[in-house]
Amino acid sequence: MRLFVTGASGGLGRALAEKLAARGHALTLLSRRETASSSFFHVRGDLLNPAGYEAALAGHDAVLHLAAVTHSADPDLYYAVNARGTEGLLAAARRAGVTRFIHVSTCAVGADCGAYGDSKALAEDAVRASGLAWTILRPAEVYGASDREAVGQTIAAVRQGLVVPYVAHPEAKLAPVHRDDVLEAVCAAVERPSTAGKIYVLAGPEVFTQVGMVAALREVFPGFRLPVPVPVVALKVAAGLFGLLGLRRPPFVPDQIPRLLCPKDRAIGPARRELGFAPRFLRQGVRDQGE
Ligand SMILES: NC(=O)c1ccc[n+]([C@@H]2O[C@H](COP(=O)([O-])OP(=O)(O)OC[C@H]3O[C@@H](n4cnc5c(N)ncnc54)[C@H](OP(=O)(O)O)[C@@H]3O)[C@@H](O)[C@H]2O)c1
């Protein structure tokens, strides 16, 4: 298939592009920056300016949309890129005659999940109303993709550290999912037209509290570790301080707190049946990562 992919410089997108190419697909990648890679055809463009990339959409069998603002201290940016940027991409795809749209959303979707989750919900609404043959994928907490995700930071802390901070809140639950399991499911969604009109949750097979996840990880990485519970109020203070310091890449942003605490759909039955999604257990996943 000829695929127009957004977000291919991100933690998930980079590995996904390699995997899709290995499966024989021809890719056009929307990139905001000049890139040294010559393996793919790149179109320079920004989601915020559809006129800049619209012409390049013509002739593609599908759009695979991963680009999003995932960690920003500015709530408006989530809405601008994730909601309005997706609307612009959908309109441009329609005008260019593209009929299929695979949208990577998130389990943390909805107004309770902060500006990120709200903006992703608005994007999903636009995708469903687009008239295109859409598929929506909702990954949970992916590990192995980005060092900015809380789940990856916890795994790194248990693997290497002496002190392991974790969020001490009963609603701070995670269903960690290995990056490669998510990528397999995305490829299946792209390649199976029968997935059109459906939403699939791509979560790991176990739901942990944060302290439960640390305990599971300590079985894989034994040795002295000091788990340190961090109350949510301390996270809020720290996020505020990072904001005041104006760090370009703060360790976390305030919007990650509602994202962590909001209720999430973890029902992976449809993805198992229709995408062949077979997520590995966390203990296995981190062992695989270490290899
Ligand atoms: N990783 C996870 O745990 C996880 C979990 C659930 C859902 N997801 C979803 O999966 C997708 C990919 O996540 P990720 O972890 O790979 O994200 P990421 O590492 O933060 O990468 C985001 C991507 O979006 C691009 N982007 C941001 N703003 C853009 C704009 N205005 N125009 C064009 N491109 C823009 C970035 O390009 P630049 O390189 O130019 O910044 C980058 O390629 C996202 O939609 C995210 O919501 C991820």
The ligand as an ORCA input file, in Angstrom:
! r2SCAN-3c Opt
* xyz 0 1
  N       3.919      6.533     23.515
  C       2.849      6.212     24.219
  O       2.925      5.694     25.347
  C       1.474      6.479     23.647
  C       0.374      5.979     24.362
  C      -0.901      6.217     23.859
  C      -1.053      6.904     22.671
  N       0.017      7.383     22.004
  C      -0.201      8.130     20.770
  O       0.650      7.602     19.759
  C       1.062      8.644     18.879
  C       2.571      8.654     18.796
  O       3.080      8.808     20.107
  P       4.635      9.009     20.383
  O       4.914      8.515     21.745
  O       5.425      8.490     19.225
  O       4.705     10.626     20.388
  P       5.976     11.562     20.360
  O       7.219     10.775     20.565
  O       5.686     12.711     21.268
  O       6.001     12.076     18.844
  C       5.038     12.979     18.380
  C       5.152     13.106     16.881
  O       4.205     14.090     16.438
  C       4.878     15.034     15.600
  N       4.247     16.355     15.685
  C       3.963     17.049     16.798
  N       3.419     18.243     16.454
  C       3.358     18.270     15.090
  C       2.904     19.222     14.140
  N       2.413     20.424     14.521
  N       2.966     18.919     12.821
  C       3.483     17.714     12.425
  N       3.947     16.775     13.279
  C       3.884     17.050     14.605
  C       6.301     15.060     16.156
  O       7.152     15.631     15.204
  P       8.519     16.422     15.605
  O       9.581     15.349     15.646
  O       8.700     17.386     14.518
  O       8.280     17.055     16.950
  C       6.534     13.573     16.398
  O       6.836     12.931     15.171
  C       0.457      9.927     19.426
  O      -0.713     10.227     18.710
  C       0.135      9.608     20.867
  O      -0.951     10.378     21.333
  C       1.281      7.182     22.474
*
